[in-house]
Amino acid sequence: MGQEVSAVPETTKPESLSERSLPAVADYIKSGKARKVVVLTGAGISTAAGIPDFRSPETGLYANLAALELEEPEDVFSLPFFKENPKPFYVLAKDLYPGKFHPTISHVFISLLATKGLLYQLFTQNIDCLERAAGVPADLIVEAHGSFASQRCIDCKTPYPDDKMRKHVSRAEVPHCEKCNGLVKPDIVFFHENLPSLFFDRRHMAEEADLILVLGTSLTVHPFAGLPDLAPFEIPRVLFNMERVGSLGSQPDDVLVLGDCDTGVRQLADALGWREELEAEWRKLVGDEEADRQLKGSSKRQVELHDEVSQLVHDVDKVLHVHDVSSSGSSSPSPEAVAEKEPIATTQQEVQQSGSASVKETVETTTGTEEVKVSDA
C-alpha cells in the first residue's frame, strides 16, 4: 500500500514519513504535523455518484458526443459554439445540474478534514458542486473550472437569479438576460475562457501545505496540473487514483494508493480511526438507499452510466439535427447504430485516467489561461 509503480527506490527513505504507506500518513496526521492539508480533486471523485467524467474512452461525455459528428466533441463546451447554438449545452446541463447527484464518501472525507480544522484549501476541477453539498465551507473551495453554483449574462455580465436558472435548466431551455437579453451561462469555464482569478490568488497555498492529497484526476490540464509540484520537496503527497499521474511517485514522501478513490479514502479513514464517524456522516447526508447504490459493484454502475450517457447524447442529437435524412434518402448513422457496430464495454474500471489523443492542454498566461477543460477526468 503506497509503493505501486513508484519511481523511488525502496532503499530511499522518506524525509517526513516513517514509510511510504497510508498508516504512516495517518501517523503523520495524528502527530499534528499536518495542519495545512491541501486537497486536489478531479472527476474520479464523483463517478460513484453517477456523474460521467468527460474523457473516459467508453463512458466519457466526449467519447459519446463524438458520435454526433461535431467538428470536435468538446464544441458543446466551447464559447464560440455556445454563442451560436446554446441549446445542446442546456440539454446536457439538465442532467448534470446540481441536485440530482449526491456526495460520495470521498467528498465527505474532505468535509471531515474541514470539520477537524485540518483542511487548508480544496482545489477542484469539478463543476458538480458536490463538495459544497458535502459540507465543505465555500471559503475553503477553489473551483478551478468554475461551477453551476452561479450564472450570468455572457454580454453584460449581470448575474441571473438562481431560481429562474433552475427552472430553465429543468426544461432544457436557454435563459436570457433580463437586462440586455444576452445569453446566460453558468459560471463554468468553457474553452477560450480564463480560469477564475481566485485560482491564481490562492495557488500559493499549495506551496504552504504540509500535506497534499490528490484524488481522481489525471493531472494533464494546466495550470491545475502543476499544483502538486508547488509543495516543498519534503512534504508528503498522497495520490488516490486509478493510475500514477503527474510527478506523483517521484519523491521520497509520495504515497500512491491505486484504485478507486472511495476505497483508498476508506483505507486512510481506517488508519486514522475515523472510519465509523466517516461512514455515519456520509449515510446521514445521502441516506441508506443512495449509500447502498454507490456501494454496489462498479460493473453494474458502469452499465447504468453508459445508458444515461447514451440517452444524453440522443437528446443532444435531436437538438443538433446532424442526422437529418439527405435528399438521396440516406442518413448519417445514429449514435445507436454506431454503438451496434462498435459495442461499448461496460466492465471497465470506475475511472479511466488516460486522456485521448485530441486532448487540449491549457496554456497559462499572466491573466489566466487561453484554453481549459471543463472537467478533468
Short mmCIF file of the C-alpha atoms (twelve columns), coordinates in Angstrom:
data_MODEL
# 
_entry.id   MODEL 
# 
loop_
_atom_site.group_PDB 
_atom_site.id 
_atom_site.type_symbol 
_atom_site.label_atom_id 
_atom_site.label_alt_id 
_atom_site.label_comp_id 
_atom_site.label_asym_id 
_atom_site.label_seq_id 
_atom_site.Cartn_x 
_atom_site.Cartn_y 
_atom_site.Cartn_z 
_atom_site.pdbx_PDB_model_num 
ATOM 1   C CA . MET A 1   0.000   0.000  0.000   1 
ATOM 2   C CA . GLY A 2   1.781   3.109  -1.205  1 
ATOM 3   C CA . GLN A 3   4.578   1.704  -3.360  1 
ATOM 4   C CA . GLU A 4   2.756   0.702  -6.558  1 
ATOM 5   C CA . VAL A 5   4.783   1.790  -9.609  1 
ATOM 6   C CA . SER A 6   6.675   4.348  -7.538  1 
ATOM 7   C CA . ALA A 7   9.800   5.651  -9.232  1 
ATOM 8   C CA . VAL A 8   11.524  5.998  -5.868  1 
ATOM 9   C CA . PRO A 9   13.847  3.085  -4.986  1 
ATOM 10  C CA . GLU A 10  12.668  1.129  -1.961  1 
ATOM 11  C CA . THR A 11  16.039  1.811  -0.361  1 
ATOM 12  C CA . THR A 12  15.362  5.563  -0.386  1 
ATOM 13  C CA . LYS A 13  13.921  6.564  2.962   1 
ATOM 14  C CA . PRO A 14  11.187  9.204  3.254   1 
ATOM 15  C CA . GLU A 15  12.103  12.530 4.828   1 
ATOM 16  C CA . SER A 16  8.864   13.217 6.709   1 
ATOM 17  C CA . LEU A 17  7.025   9.896  6.863   1 
ATOM 18  C CA . SER A 18  8.172   6.791  8.699   1 
ATOM 19  C CA . GLU A 19  7.493   4.827  5.499   1 
ATOM 20  C CA . ARG A 20  5.602   5.226  2.233   1 
ATOM 21  C CA . SER A 21  2.224   3.855  3.356   1 
ATOM 22  C CA . LEU A 22  -1.222  5.036  4.410   1 
ATOM 23  C CA . PRO A 23  -0.659  4.028  8.064   1 
ATOM 24  C CA . ALA A 24  2.428   6.255  8.017   1 
ATOM 25  C CA . VAL A 25  0.362   9.107  6.519   1 
ATOM 26  C CA . ALA A 26  -2.214  8.583  9.261   1 
ATOM 27  C CA . ASP A 27  0.511   8.729  11.924  1 
ATOM 28  C CA . TYR A 28  1.799   11.936 10.335  1 
ATOM 29  C CA . ILE A 29  -1.683  13.488 10.558  1 
ATOM 30  C CA . LYS A 30  -2.345  12.254 14.105  1 
ATOM 31  C CA . SER A 31  1.014   13.592 15.269  1 
ATOM 32  C CA . GLY A 32  -0.157  17.140 14.489  1 
ATOM 33  C CA . LYS A 33  2.356   17.674 11.686  1 
ATOM 34  C CA . ALA A 34  -0.421  18.075 9.124   1 
ATOM 35  C CA . ARG A 35  -2.311  21.256 9.936   1 
ATOM 36  C CA . LYS A 36  -2.472  22.694 6.408   1 
ATOM 37  C CA . VAL A 37  -3.838  19.922 4.219   1 
ATOM 38  C CA . VAL A 38  -4.354  20.888 0.586   1 
ATOM 39  C CA . VAL A 39  -6.675  18.632 -1.417  1 
ATOM 40  C CA . LEU A 40  -6.843  18.452 -5.224  1 
ATOM 41  C CA . THR A 41  -9.784  16.687 -6.869  1 
ATOM 42  C CA . GLY A 42  -10.909 15.681 -10.357 1 
ATOM 43  C CA . ALA A 43  -13.823 13.805 -11.897 1 
ATOM 44  C CA . GLY A 44  -12.769 10.462 -10.431 1 
ATOM 45  C CA . ILE A 45  -14.055 11.553 -7.041  1 
ATOM 46  C CA . SER A 46  -17.609 11.882 -8.410  1 
ATOM 47  C CA . THR A 47  -18.048 8.824  -10.624 1 
ATOM 48  C CA . ALA A 48  -19.535 6.742  -7.793  1 
ATOM 49  C CA . ALA A 49  -22.213 9.431  -7.533  1 
ATOM 50  C CA . GLY A 50  -23.251 8.587  -11.083 1 
ATOM 51  C CA . ILE A 51  -21.730 11.601 -12.822 1 
ATOM 52  C CA . PRO A 52  -19.986 10.718 -16.105 1 
ATOM 53  C CA . ASP A 53  -16.487 12.040 -16.433 1 
ATOM 54  C CA . PHE A 54  -15.512 13.906 -19.559 1 
ATOM 55  C CA . ARG A 55  -12.765 11.907 -21.188 1 
ATOM 56  C CA . SER A 56  -13.034 8.212  -20.314 1 
ATOM 57  C CA . PRO A 57  -12.757 6.336  -23.638 1 
ATOM 58  C CA . GLU A 58  -16.031 4.410  -23.240 1 
ATOM 59  C CA . THR A 59  -18.406 6.230  -20.873 1 
ATOM 60  C CA . GLY A 60  -16.984 9.754  -21.004 1 
ATOM 61  C CA . LEU A 61  -19.116 12.532 -22.463 1 
ATOM 62  C CA . TYR A 62  -16.575 13.482 -25.123 1 
ATOM 63  C CA . ALA A 63  -16.279 9.921  -26.428 1 
ATOM 64  C CA . ASN A 64  -20.056 9.630  -26.753 1 
ATOM 65  C CA . LEU A 65  -20.557 13.110 -28.203 1 
ATOM 66  C CA . ALA A 66  -18.094 12.154 -30.951 1 
ATOM 67  C CA . ALA A 67  -20.879 10.068 -32.487 1 
ATOM 68  C CA . LEU A 68  -22.782 13.281 -33.272 1 
ATOM 69  C CA . GLU A 69  -20.243 14.264 -35.927 1 
ATOM 70  C CA . LEU A 70  -19.466 17.616 -34.391 1 
ATOM 71  C CA . GLU A 71  -16.216 19.098 -35.634 1 
ATOM 72  C CA . GLU A 72  -14.938 18.264 -32.150 1 
ATOM 73  C CA . PRO A 73  -16.986 16.720 -29.297 1 
ATOM 74  C CA . GLU A 74  -15.712 19.457 -26.988 1 
ATOM 75  C CA . ASP A 75  -17.597 22.023 -29.082 1 
ATOM 76  C CA . VAL A 76  -20.590 21.711 -26.759 1 
ATOM 77  C CA . PHE A 77  -18.366 23.364 -24.123 1 
ATOM 78  C CA . SER A 78  -16.824 25.885 -26.497 1 
ATOM 79  C CA . LEU A 79  -17.758 29.538 -26.035 1 
ATOM 80  C CA . PRO A 80  -17.982 30.331 -29.790 1 
ATOM 81  C CA . PHE A 81  -20.222 27.293 -30.333 1 
ATOM 82  C CA . PHE A 82  -22.346 28.225 -27.318 1 
ATOM 83  C CA . LYS A 83  -22.879 31.723 -28.689 1 
ATOM 84  C CA . GLU A 84  -24.059 30.240 -31.990 1 
ATOM 85  C CA . ASN A 85  -26.161 27.412 -30.539 1 
ATOM 86  C CA . PRO A 86  -26.537 27.202 -26.736 1 
ATOM 87  C CA . LYS A 87  -29.319 24.583 -26.807 1 
ATOM 88  C CA . PRO A 88  -27.068 21.461 -26.843 1 
ATOM 89  C CA . PHE A 89  -25.299 22.649 -23.700 1 
ATOM 90  C CA . TYR A 90  -28.574 23.121 -21.864 1 
ATOM 91  C CA . VAL A 91  -29.744 19.662 -22.887 1 
ATOM 92  C CA . LEU A 92  -26.636 18.285 -21.173 1 
ATOM 93  C CA . ALA A 93  -26.956 20.687 -18.254 1 
ATOM 94  C CA . LYS A 94  -30.408 19.342 -17.465 1 
ATOM 95  C CA . ASP A 95  -28.874 16.013 -16.446 1 
ATOM 96  C CA . LEU A 96  -25.642 17.378 -14.953 1 
ATOM 97  C CA . TYR A 97  -27.175 20.140 -12.848 1 
ATOM 98  C CA . PRO A 98  -26.661 20.049 -9.051  1 
ATOM 99  C CA . GLY A 99  -29.452 18.457 -7.053  1 
ATOM 100 C CA . LYS A 100 -29.673 15.187 -8.963  1 
ATOM 101 C CA . PHE A 101 -26.488 13.699 -7.518  1 
ATOM 102 C CA . HIS A 102 -25.223 13.055 -4.008  1 
ATOM 103 C CA . PRO A 103 -21.730 13.320 -2.492  1 
ATOM 104 C CA . THR A 104 -19.508 10.269 -2.317  1 
ATOM 105 C CA . ILE A 105 -17.694 9.202  0.807   1 
ATOM 106 C CA . SER A 106 -14.580 10.890 -0.609  1 
ATOM 107 C CA . HIS A 107 -16.406 14.236 -0.646  1 
ATOM 108 C CA . VAL A 108 -17.494 13.689 2.954   1 
ATOM 109 C CA . PHE A 109 -13.907 12.834 3.951   1 
ATOM 110 C CA . ILE A 110 -12.814 16.260 2.714   1 
ATOM 111 C CA . SER A 111 -15.619 17.835 4.721   1 
ATOM 112 C CA . LEU A 112 -14.434 15.882 7.761   1 
ATOM 113 C CA . LEU A 113 -10.953 17.335 7.306   1 
ATOM 114 C CA . ALA A 114 -12.538 20.796 7.391   1 
ATOM 115 C CA . THR A 115 -14.577 19.950 10.492  1 
ATOM 116 C CA . LYS A 116 -11.404 18.853 12.259  1 
ATOM 117 C CA . GLY A 117 -9.640  22.077 11.292  1 
ATOM 118 C CA . LEU A 118 -7.133  20.362 9.018   1 
ATOM 119 C CA . LEU A 119 -8.270  21.480 5.553   1 
ATOM 120 C CA . TYR A 120 -6.214  24.431 4.363   1 
ATOM 121 C CA . GLN A 121 -7.648  24.609 0.836   1 
ATOM 122 C CA . LEU A 122 -9.527  22.438 -1.640  1 
ATOM 123 C CA . PHE A 123 -8.796  22.929 -5.334  1 
ATOM 124 C CA . THR A 124 -11.297 21.093 -7.531  1 
ATOM 125 C CA . GLN A 125 -11.613 20.717 -11.274 1 
ATOM 126 C CA . ASN A 126 -15.207 19.562 -10.919 1 
ATOM 127 C CA . ILE A 127 -18.272 21.641 -11.726 1 
ATOM 128 C CA . ASP A 128 -20.799 19.474 -9.857  1 
ATOM 129 C CA . CYS A 129 -20.822 21.374 -6.529  1 
ATOM 130 C CA . LEU A 130 -20.706 18.095 -4.568  1 
ATOM 131 C CA . GLU A 131 -18.002 19.462 -2.282  1 
ATOM 132 C CA . ARG A 132 -20.444 22.153 -1.198  1 
ATOM 133 C CA . ALA A 133 -23.213 19.568 -0.802  1 
ATOM 134 C CA . ALA A 134 -20.908 17.511 1.425   1 
ATOM 135 C CA . GLY A 135 -20.462 20.463 3.768   1 
ATOM 136 C CA . VAL A 136 -17.042 21.803 2.768   1 
ATOM 137 C CA . PRO A 137 -17.149 25.542 3.605   1 
ATOM 138 C CA . ALA A 138 -17.309 27.695 0.471   1 
ATOM 139 C CA . ASP A 139 -14.376 29.819 1.624   1 
ATOM 140 C CA . LEU A 140 -12.143 26.717 1.578   1 
ATOM 141 C CA . ILE A 141 -13.039 25.774 -2.012  1 
ATOM 142 C CA . VAL A 142 -11.405 26.951 -5.222  1 
ATOM 143 C CA . GLU A 143 -13.469 25.712 -8.159  1 
ATOM 144 C CA . ALA A 144 -10.704 25.976 -10.722 1 
ATOM 145 C CA . HIS A 145 -13.010 25.315 -13.652 1 
ATOM 146 C CA . GLY A 146 -15.977 27.144 -12.182 1 
ATOM 147 C CA . SER A 147 -19.270 25.503 -11.255 1 
ATOM 148 C CA . PHE A 148 -23.030 25.572 -11.607 1 
ATOM 149 C CA . ALA A 149 -23.269 27.498 -8.337  1 
ATOM 150 C CA . SER A 150 -23.813 30.838 -10.110 1 
ATOM 151 C CA . GLN A 151 -24.526 32.200 -13.574 1 
ATOM 152 C CA . ARG A 152 -24.505 35.454 -15.509 1 
ATOM 153 C CA . CYS A 153 -25.036 37.079 -18.893 1 
ATOM 154 C CA . ILE A 154 -22.122 36.494 -21.259 1 
ATOM 155 C CA . ASP A 155 -22.513 40.027 -22.635 1 
ATOM 156 C CA . CYS A 156 -23.242 42.475 -19.816 1 
ATOM 157 C CA . LYS A 157 -22.123 40.077 -17.013 1 
ATOM 158 C CA . THR A 158 -25.287 40.714 -14.971 1 
ATOM 159 C CA . PRO A 159 -25.925 37.823 -12.522 1 
ATOM 160 C CA . TYR A 160 -29.005 35.746 -13.223 1 
ATOM 161 C CA . PRO A 161 -31.371 34.582 -10.413 1 
ATOM 162 C CA . ASP A 162 -30.792 31.025 -9.145  1 
ATOM 163 C CA . ASP A 163 -34.470 30.085 -9.041  1 
ATOM 164 C CA . LYS A 164 -35.074 31.161 -12.631 1 
ATOM 165 C CA . MET A 165 -31.919 29.341 -13.744 1 
ATOM 166 C CA . ARG A 166 -33.121 26.099 -12.162 1 
ATOM 167 C CA . LYS A 167 -36.471 26.373 -13.953 1 
ATOM 168 C CA . HIS A 168 -34.836 26.901 -17.335 1 
ATOM 169 C CA . VAL A 169 -32.327 24.082 -16.859 1 
ATOM 170 C CA . SER A 170 -35.031 21.681 -15.671 1 
ATOM 171 C CA . ARG A 171 -36.766 22.234 -19.024 1 
ATOM 172 C CA . ALA A 172 -33.514 22.323 -21.035 1 
ATOM 173 C CA . GLU A 173 -34.416 25.853 -22.089 1 
ATOM 174 C CA . VAL A 174 -31.942 28.636 -22.820 1 
ATOM 175 C CA . PRO A 175 -32.202 31.543 -20.358 1 
ATOM 176 C CA . HIS A 176 -31.685 35.126 -21.486 1 
ATOM 177 C CA . CYS A 177 -30.540 38.139 -19.546 1 
ATOM 178 C CA . GLU A 178 -33.341 40.227 -18.075 1 
ATOM 179 C CA . LYS A 179 -31.292 43.368 -18.678 1 
ATOM 180 C CA . CYS A 180 -29.925 43.042 -22.229 1 
ATOM 181 C CA . ASN A 181 -31.459 39.769 -23.491 1 
ATOM 182 C CA . GLY A 182 -27.992 38.247 -23.898 1 
ATOM 183 C CA . LEU A 183 -27.328 34.560 -23.385 1 
ATOM 184 C CA . VAL A 184 -26.957 33.374 -19.792 1 
ATOM 185 C CA . LYS A 185 -24.272 30.797 -18.982 1 
ATOM 186 C CA . PRO A 186 -23.328 29.094 -15.703 1 
ATOM 187 C CA . ASP A 187 -20.006 30.263 -14.298 1 
ATOM 188 C CA . ILE A 188 -18.192 27.175 -15.519 1 
ATOM 189 C CA . VAL A 189 -15.032 27.625 -17.539 1 
ATOM 190 C CA . PHE A 190 -15.513 26.925 -21.239 1 
ATOM 191 C CA . PHE A 191 -12.797 26.683 -23.823 1 
ATOM 192 C CA . HIS A 192 -11.480 30.143 -24.706 1 
ATOM 193 C CA . GLU A 193 -12.174 31.421 -21.178 1 
ATOM 194 C CA . ASN A 194 -9.768  32.216 -18.357 1 
ATOM 195 C CA . LEU A 195 -9.676  30.400 -15.046 1 
ATOM 196 C CA . PRO A 196 -11.227 32.280 -12.104 1 
ATOM 197 C CA . SER A 197 -8.893  34.838 -10.553 1 
ATOM 198 C CA . LEU A 198 -9.355  33.066 -7.207  1 
ATOM 199 C CA . PHE A 199 -7.318  30.143 -8.526  1 
ATOM 200 C CA . PHE A 200 -4.312  32.376 -9.142  1 
ATOM 201 C CA . ASP A 201 -4.859  34.276 -5.899  1 
ATOM 202 C CA . ARG A 202 -4.729  31.088 -3.828  1 
ATOM 203 C CA . ARG A 203 -2.448  28.666 -5.603  1 
ATOM 204 C CA . HIS A 204 0.375   29.820 -3.323  1 
ATOM 205 C CA . MET A 205 -1.421  27.833 -0.621  1 
ATOM 206 C CA . ALA A 206 -0.101  24.656 -2.256  1 
ATOM 207 C CA . GLU A 207 3.390   25.969 -1.505  1 
ATOM 208 C CA . GLU A 208 2.431   26.370 2.159   1 
ATOM 209 C CA . ALA A 209 0.847   22.932 2.541   1 
ATOM 210 C CA . ASP A 210 2.204   20.349 4.974   1 
ATOM 211 C CA . LEU A 211 0.285   17.533 3.230   1 
ATOM 212 C CA . ILE A 212 -1.074  17.201 -0.312  1 
ATOM 213 C CA . LEU A 213 -3.931  14.798 -1.126  1 
ATOM 214 C CA . VAL A 214 -4.716  14.217 -4.819  1 
ATOM 215 C CA . LEU A 215 -7.952  12.381 -5.689  1 
ATOM 216 C CA . GLY A 216 -9.304  11.229 -9.040  1 
ATOM 217 C CA . THR A 217 -7.517  13.453 -11.541 1 
ATOM 218 C CA . SER A 218 -5.233  12.729 -14.491 1 
ATOM 219 C CA . LEU A 219 -3.280  15.953 -13.859 1 
ATOM 220 C CA . THR A 220 -2.997  16.722 -17.571 1 
ATOM 221 C CA . VAL A 221 -4.655  20.132 -17.677 1 
ATOM 222 C CA . HIS A 222 -2.504  23.100 -16.727 1 
ATOM 223 C CA . PRO A 223 -2.137  25.183 -14.661 1 
ATOM 224 C CA . PHE A 224 -4.085  22.944 -12.263 1 
ATOM 225 C CA . ALA A 225 -1.769  20.021 -13.018 1 
ATOM 226 C CA . GLY A 226 1.203   21.931 -11.615 1 
ATOM 227 C CA . LEU A 227 -0.247  22.423 -8.117  1 
ATOM 228 C CA . PRO A 228 1.296   19.275 -6.533  1 
ATOM 229 C CA . ASP A 229 4.737   20.398 -7.659  1 
ATOM 230 C CA . LEU A 230 4.463   23.672 -5.744  1 
ATOM 231 C CA . ALA A 231 4.727   21.889 -2.403  1 
ATOM 232 C CA . PRO A 232 8.156   21.684 -0.737  1 
ATOM 233 C CA . PHE A 233 10.110  18.548 -1.637  1 
ATOM 234 C CA . GLU A 234 9.866   17.009 1.831   1 
ATOM 235 C CA . ILE A 235 6.079   17.393 2.116   1 
ATOM 236 C CA . PRO A 236 4.111   14.121 1.796   1 
ATOM 237 C CA . ARG A 237 1.905   13.841 -1.276  1 
ATOM 238 C CA . VAL A 238 -0.741  11.115 -1.425  1 
ATOM 239 C CA . LEU A 239 -2.394  10.022 -4.686  1 
ATOM 240 C CA . PHE A 240 -5.762  8.253  -4.753  1 
ATOM 241 C CA . ASN A 241 -6.251  7.354  -8.400  1 
ATOM 242 C CA . MET A 242 -6.579  4.507  -10.871 1 
ATOM 243 C CA . GLU A 243 -3.012  5.036  -12.064 1 
ATOM 244 C CA . ARG A 244 0.055   7.087  -11.352 1 
ATOM 245 C CA . VAL A 245 -0.187  10.626 -12.772 1 
ATOM 246 C CA . GLY A 246 1.951   13.748 -13.000 1 
ATOM 247 C CA . SER A 247 5.086   13.706 -10.867 1 
ATOM 248 C CA . LEU A 248 3.414   11.742 -8.079  1 
ATOM 249 C CA . GLY A 249 5.562   8.784  -7.131  1 
ATOM 250 C CA . SER A 250 8.845   10.514 -7.916  1 
ATOM 251 C CA . GLN A 251 9.631   11.942 -4.467  1 
ATOM 252 C CA . PRO A 252 10.606  10.139 -1.246  1 
ATOM 253 C CA . ASP A 253 7.415   11.073 0.621   1 
ATOM 254 C CA . ASP A 254 4.970   10.284 -2.179  1 
ATOM 255 C CA . VAL A 255 2.390   7.611  -1.361  1 
ATOM 256 C CA . LEU A 256 0.455   6.014  -4.216  1 
ATOM 257 C CA . VAL A 257 -2.903  4.390  -3.498  1 
ATOM 258 C CA . LEU A 258 -4.014  2.975  -6.838  1 
ATOM 259 C CA . GLY A 259 -7.670  2.074  -7.233  1 
ATOM 260 C CA . ASP A 260 -10.969 3.921  -6.949  1 
ATOM 261 C CA . CYS A 261 -10.964 6.971  -4.688  1 
ATOM 262 C CA . ASP A 262 -13.596 5.778  -2.230  1 
ATOM 263 C CA . THR A 263 -11.725 2.562  -1.434  1 
ATOM 264 C CA . GLY A 264 -8.493  4.434  -0.796  1 
ATOM 265 C CA . VAL A 265 -10.198 7.053  1.344   1 
ATOM 266 C CA . ARG A 266 -11.790 4.351  3.470   1 
ATOM 267 C CA . GLN A 267 -8.365  2.798  3.994   1 
ATOM 268 C CA . LEU A 268 -6.975  6.117  5.196   1 
ATOM 269 C CA . ALA A 269 -10.007 6.630  7.446   1 
ATOM 270 C CA . ASP A 270 -9.391  3.178  8.943   1 
ATOM 271 C CA . ALA A 271 -5.777  4.077  9.661   1 
ATOM 272 C CA . LEU A 272 -6.849  7.368  11.245  1 
ATOM 273 C CA . GLY A 273 -9.567  5.746  13.348  1 
ATOM 274 C CA . TRP A 274 -12.189 7.900  11.593  1 
ATOM 275 C CA . ARG A 275 -13.992 5.164  9.643   1 
ATOM 276 C CA . GLU A 276 -17.073 4.843  11.852  1 
ATOM 277 C CA . GLU A 277 -17.507 8.621  12.032  1 
ATOM 278 C CA . LEU A 278 -16.989 8.990  8.286   1 
ATOM 279 C CA . GLU A 279 -19.480 6.288  7.322   1 
ATOM 280 C CA . ALA A 280 -22.077 7.661  9.737   1 
ATOM 281 C CA . GLU A 281 -21.751 11.218 8.402   1 
ATOM 282 C CA . TRP A 282 -21.969 10.008 4.819   1 
ATOM 283 C CA . ARG A 283 -25.096 7.902  5.367   1 
ATOM 284 C CA . LYS A 284 -26.696 10.695 7.356   1 
ATOM 285 C CA . LEU A 285 -26.117 13.042 4.423   1 
ATOM 286 C CA . VAL A 286 -27.115 10.857 1.464   1 
ATOM 287 C CA . GLY A 287 -29.425 8.268  3.051   1 
ATOM 288 C CA . ASP A 288 -29.102 4.498  3.143   1 
ATOM 289 C CA . GLU A 289 -30.611 3.911  -0.294  1 
ATOM 290 C CA . GLU A 290 -28.127 6.192  -2.047  1 
ATOM 291 C CA . ALA A 291 -25.242 4.866  0.044   1 
ATOM 292 C CA . ASP A 292 -26.099 1.296  -0.919  1 
ATOM 293 C CA . ARG A 293 -26.407 2.303  -4.573  1 
ATOM 294 C CA . GLN A 294 -22.933 3.832  -4.546  1 
ATOM 295 C CA . LEU A 295 -21.506 0.760  -2.835  1 
ATOM 296 C CA . LYS A 296 -22.691 -1.753 -5.402  1 
ATOM 297 C CA . GLY A 297 -20.268 -3.221 -7.916  1 
ATOM 298 C CA . SER A 298 -18.614 -0.906 -10.401 1 
ATOM 299 C CA . SER A 299 -19.592 -3.102 -13.362 1 
ATOM 300 C CA . LYS A 300 -23.320 -2.600 -12.725 1 
ATOM 301 C CA . ARG A 301 -22.750 1.113  -12.142 1 
ATOM 302 C CA . GLN A 302 -20.894 1.364  -15.475 1 
ATOM 303 C CA . VAL A 303 -23.832 -0.230 -17.306 1 
ATOM 304 C CA . GLU A 304 -26.205 2.318  -15.789 1 
ATOM 305 C CA . LEU A 305 -23.794 5.170  -16.542 1 
ATOM 306 C CA . HIS A 306 -23.433 4.072  -20.158 1 
ATOM 307 C CA . ASP A 307 -27.210 4.036  -20.568 1 
ATOM 308 C CA . GLU A 308 -27.514 7.524  -19.065 1 
ATOM 309 C CA . VAL A 309 -24.766 8.969  -21.257 1 
ATOM 310 C CA . SER A 310 -26.262 7.351  -24.356 1 
ATOM 311 C CA . GLN A 311 -29.604 8.993  -23.581 1 
ATOM 312 C CA . LEU A 312 -27.874 12.334 -23.079 1 
ATOM 313 C CA . VAL A 313 -26.194 12.054 -26.467 1 
ATOM 314 C CA . HIS A 314 -29.501 11.071 -28.074 1 
ATOM 315 C CA . ASP A 315 -31.142 14.193 -26.623 1 
ATOM 316 C CA . VAL A 316 -28.332 16.440 -27.863 1 
ATOM 317 C CA . ASP A 317 -28.564 14.784 -31.260 1 
ATOM 318 C CA . LYS A 318 -32.198 15.829 -31.547 1 
ATOM 319 C CA . VAL A 319 -31.209 19.434 -30.928 1 
ATOM 320 C CA . LEU A 320 -28.302 19.479 -33.358 1 
ATOM 321 C CA . HIS A 321 -30.211 17.818 -36.226 1 
ATOM 322 C CA . VAL A 322 -26.985 16.331 -37.506 1 
ATOM 323 C CA . HIS A 323 -28.603 13.142 -38.741 1 
ATOM 324 C CA . ASP A 324 -31.317 14.519 -40.984 1 
ATOM 325 C CA . VAL A 325 -32.173 12.379 -43.955 1 
ATOM 326 C CA . SER A 326 -30.464 13.677 -47.093 1 
ATOM 327 C CA . SER A 327 -32.190 14.239 -50.419 1 
ATOM 328 C CA . SER A 328 -30.998 10.825 -51.546 1 
ATOM 329 C CA . GLY A 329 -32.812 9.207  -48.665 1 
ATOM 330 C CA . SER A 330 -29.652 8.210  -46.798 1 
ATOM 331 C CA . SER A 331 -28.781 9.371  -43.357 1 
ATOM 332 C CA . SER A 332 -25.771 9.578  -41.133 1 
ATOM 333 C CA . PRO A 333 -25.537 6.767  -38.598 1 
ATOM 334 C CA . SER A 334 -27.244 7.461  -35.305 1 
ATOM 335 C CA . PRO A 335 -25.406 7.052  -32.005 1 
ATOM 336 C CA . GLU A 336 -27.340 3.806  -31.523 1 
ATOM 337 C CA . ALA A 337 -26.187 2.485  -34.905 1 
ATOM 338 C CA . VAL A 338 -22.615 3.355  -34.073 1 
ATOM 339 C CA . ALA A 339 -22.995 1.539  -30.784 1 
ATOM 340 C CA . GLU A 340 -24.291 -1.542 -32.613 1 
ATOM 341 C CA . LYS A 341 -21.231 -1.598 -34.847 1 
ATOM 342 C CA . GLU A 342 -18.824 -0.943 -32.005 1 
ATOM 343 C CA . PRO A 343 -20.256 -2.296 -28.742 1 
ATOM 344 C CA . ILE A 344 -19.256 -0.222 -25.744 1 
ATOM 345 C CA . ALA A 345 -17.599 -2.153 -22.948 1 
ATOM 346 C CA . THR A 346 -19.369 -1.844 -19.630 1 
ATOM 347 C CA . THR A 347 -16.942 -3.537 -17.282 1 
ATOM 348 C CA . GLN A 348 -14.067 -1.057 -17.338 1 
ATOM 349 C CA . GLN A 349 -12.675 0.264  -14.068 1 
ATOM 350 C CA . GLU A 350 -14.529 3.174  -12.498 1 
ATOM 351 C CA . VAL A 351 -12.233 5.871  -13.765 1 
ATOM 352 C CA . GLN A 352 -10.019 5.782  -16.850 1 
ATOM 353 C CA . GLN A 353 -7.416  8.428  -16.197 1 
ATOM 354 C CA . SER A 354 -5.622  8.463  -19.548 1 
ATOM 355 C CA . GLY A 355 -6.523  11.332 -21.889 1 
ATOM 356 C CA . SER A 356 -7.475  10.968 -25.526 1 
ATOM 357 C CA . ALA A 357 -5.175  11.919 -28.353 1 
ATOM 358 C CA . SER A 358 -7.218  15.023 -29.052 1 
ATOM 359 C CA . VAL A 359 -6.994  16.411 -25.522 1 
ATOM 360 C CA . LYS A 360 -6.317  20.129 -25.469 1 
ATOM 361 C CA . GLU A 361 -3.778  21.369 -22.941 1 
ATOM 362 C CA . THR A 362 -4.182  24.750 -21.330 1 
ATOM 363 C CA . VAL A 363 -1.590  27.458 -21.710 1 
ATOM 364 C CA . GLU A 364 -1.031  29.633 -18.680 1 
ATOM 365 C CA . THR A 365 -0.803  33.378 -19.207 1 
ATOM 366 C CA . THR A 366 -0.348  36.300 -16.845 1 
ATOM 367 C CA . THR A 367 -4.093  36.777 -16.646 1 
ATOM 368 C CA . GLY A 368 -5.326  33.216 -16.819 1 
ATOM 369 C CA . THR A 369 -5.442  30.550 -19.482 1 
ATOM 370 C CA . GLU A 370 -6.118  30.581 -23.155 1 
ATOM 371 C CA . GLU A 371 -7.885  27.256 -23.122 1 
ATOM 372 C CA . VAL A 372 -9.081  24.903 -20.413 1 
ATOM 373 C CA . LYS A 373 -11.028 21.692 -19.897 1 
ATOM 374 C CA . VAL A 374 -14.408 21.958 -18.213 1 
ATOM 375 C CA . SER A 375 -13.581 18.959 -16.026 1 
ATOM 376 C CA . ASP A 376 -10.614 16.707 -15.769 1 
ATOM 377 C CA . ALA A 377 -11.182 13.011 -15.561 1 
# 
